[in-house]
Amino acid sequence: MNIDYLTSIGLTKGEINVYSAVLELGVSSLNSIHEKTAIERRNIYDILNKLIEKGLISYTIEKGKKTFQITNPNKILSYLDDQKQDIDNAKNEIKSHIPELMNLFNQSKTDIRAEVFRGDASIKALLIEILDHKESRWMGGNSFEGYNAVSNNLMIWFSHWMKKRIKKKHVMHDLVSHGTWLEGLEPNKKELHKKSYYKYCQLPKELYVPMVVIIFGNKVAQVLWSKQPFAFVLESDKIQESFMKYFNHFWKS
């Protein structure tokens, strides 16, 4: 039974394997779980304890022997509700401290600030930050070899990000490599572009851009897509103005 979709709620591969084994076996001993999963016994104990803490597995002790069984699968939804509550509480706590953090952040700013984003989670954070602005300008992309190496999870997440972008009426100016386009936003779909707050233009055929440049606010992000996506972000009014001149030179409205 393949229940890998449980990674979406934060379960590890080991937790999924053990949960799946107990689900299939029913009432299970440590030995039977070990035989089913081939996971070392001491690791199984650790995994079981984590699943018990999450309310996804329970145990009974009879004649000195402990056996395990899954709880009602609806507990998965309860677990997610608990996680959401914890996140909401943490969010409210952080919100109360944002003003003082912003004050310290602004005090420590230099004329040029550089940040590095590496990995899917960091790139997602960068894209979410972009939506804090009314518009963004993208240059290059869709033509580089690394694009096909991007994880499926990030690709799916990006499609949701695009929907969120539209909902927020964030305008995306997309100056893509010649002969390319975002899936579903083909050049001839002018009406869809308008409804999607999306503007399309191509770079000259002879100009190859091996990365995506994103201009938003007073920042310029240079993104390299791969299995381990990477972005280098510069925050500077002068640098942003310089890239805007470059962008506007090739943009044909």
N, C-alpha and C positions, 0 to 999 in steps of 0.2 A: 504494500500500500504506500503510495507516494503522498506524503503530507508536507512536502517542502514549503508549501505556501505559509506554513506557520512561522517561517522566518520573518514574515511581514509583521508579526507581533513581537519580534525580538528574541525568539527562541534560537538557541545555537543548534548546530548540526547534531551534536551529541544529545541535546535535550529532545530534539525531534526523533532521533533514532530510538531513544529509550521510551518516549511517549508512544511511538508507533508500535514498539514491541509489546508494551503492556496492553495497548489497545487491542492487538491481535490475539495475545495470549489469554487475556482475561485476568483472573487472579494469578499473580506471578510471584515466584520466588526470585531471589537474587541470582541463583544459578540459572534459572530458565531465561532471565533477561540477558545474562552473560552469554549463554549459548546462542540466543537469538541475534544479539548485536555484535558479539566478539569484542566488546569494549572491556577494558580491564576492570576487575571487580571494584577496586578502590575508587576508580573514576565513576563507576555506576552509582556508588553511594553518594558521591558529591552531586551528581546530576539529579538523582532521585530527590535529594534534600531540596534542591533548587525548585524542582517541579512541585514538591509538596508545599514549599513557601508560596508558590504562585497559585496554589489551590487547584492544580491540574491533576494531581495524583494524591491518593490517600493510602493509608496502610492499616493493617490490623496485626495484632500479635496473638497467636494461639499456640499454646504449649511451648512457649519460648521461641517460636519461629515467626519471623515477620514476613508478611506477604503484601504485595502492592496491587492496586487497581486504579484505573483512571476514574476521575470524578465525572459527573455529568458534563458533556461537552459544552453545555451552556455556560459553564464556569469560565470558558475562554472569553466570552463576552464580558463577564463580571470582572475578569482580570484586566481587560482593556479599559473598562469603566474606572477601575481603581487607578490604572496608569494615567488615564486622562485627568482624574482628580488630582493626582500627585503633580502632574505637569502644570495644571491650572494654578495650584497652590504655589508652586515654584515660580511660575510666571508672575503672579501677583506680588510675591516677595521681591523678585528682581525689579519689577516696575517701580517699586517704592525707592529703590536705590539708583535708578537710572540717572536722575538729575545730578547727583554727586559724582557718579562715574563719568558723565558727559563733561562735567566741569573739569575734572582731572585730565580727561582725554584732550580737551581743547587747550588746556594749559601746556600739555606736553607736545603739541603739534609743531612740526617744522614746516618750512616752505614746501618741501617735497616729502611725502610719506609713502613708503613702499610696503606692500603686503604680499605674502605668498599663500596661495590656496592649493592644496594637493589632496586628491582623492575625491570620490563621489560626494561625500557629506560636505566637504568644504566648498565644492563647486555649487552645490545646491544652496548653501548659505550665501554665496556670491550672487546667484541668480535671484534669490529672494530679496537681497539688498537692492538690486536693480529696480525692482518694482516699487521701491520707496520714491522713485522719481517719475515724472510725468511721461518721459520718453527716453529712449536709448537708441544709439546708432551702432550698427553691427557692420563690420567690414571683413570680407573674406568668408571662408567656411564652405562646407559641403563639397569641397574638392580635394580635401587632404586624405592621405592614406589612413591616418589614425582614426578617422570618423567611424569606420566599421568596427573598430576595436572597443568602442564605448560600450559599457555594460548595458544589458537589456533593461535592467532596473532603472538606470539613469535615463535611458531613452523614454521609458514609460513615464517617469517622473517629469521629464521635460514637456511631454504632451499635456500633462496636468498643469504645468507651469504656464504654458501658452494659454490655456483656458482661463487661468487665474489672471493672467495679464490682460486678456480681453475684458474680463469682468471689471477690472480696475481702470479700463480705458487707457492703458499704457500704450503709447504709440511706439512701434518698433520699425525703425528705418533700416532696412536690410540691404546692404550693398554687397552682394554675393559674388563669388568667383564666376566667371563667364560660363553660361550654359547650365547653371545649377539653380536649385530652389529648394525650399523647405517642402517636405511631403505634405500634400493637401493644399498648398498655397502656390500652385503653378502660376506662371506669369500671366496667363490669359484670364485668370479668375479675378478680374478687377473689382466686381461687386463684393466678392468674398473678402478681398483685401480691405475694402472700405469698412465692411462690417467688423472685421477682425482687428481694426486699428493697426494695419500692417501696410508698409510702403516698400516697394520692391525696385531694385535697380541692379544692373550688372557692372562689374569691373571690366575694363578692356580685356580682350581675349589674351593678349600677350603678357598681362600682368598676373603673376602667380603669388598668392598670399598663403604661406604655409601655416598660418594660424588665424584665429578669429580675434579681431580687435573690437572691443565693446567700449563705447564712450557713453558715460552717464554721469550726470552731475558734474563735479570737477575731477572725475576719475577716468582713467584709461586702463582697461583690463586687456591683457594679451593671453589668450587661452589656447592651450594645446590639448586636443582631444586624444585620448588613448585609454588603455585599460586602467591606468592611473592618471586621470586628467590633472592638468597643472595650469595654474593661472598666476600671472605676475601683475599686480595692480599698483599703479602709480596715482597718487592723489596730489595734484598740482594744477593750479589755474593756468599757468604758462604752458605746461605740457598738454593739457586738455585743449587749449586754444590752438596749439600747433597741429594736433591730430584732427581737430575740426576743420582746419584749412585744407588738410590733405583729403579728408572725407568729402568736403563740399566741392573740391576740384573734380572729383570723379562722379559725384551724384548728379543725375539728370532728372529733374522733377517733371 
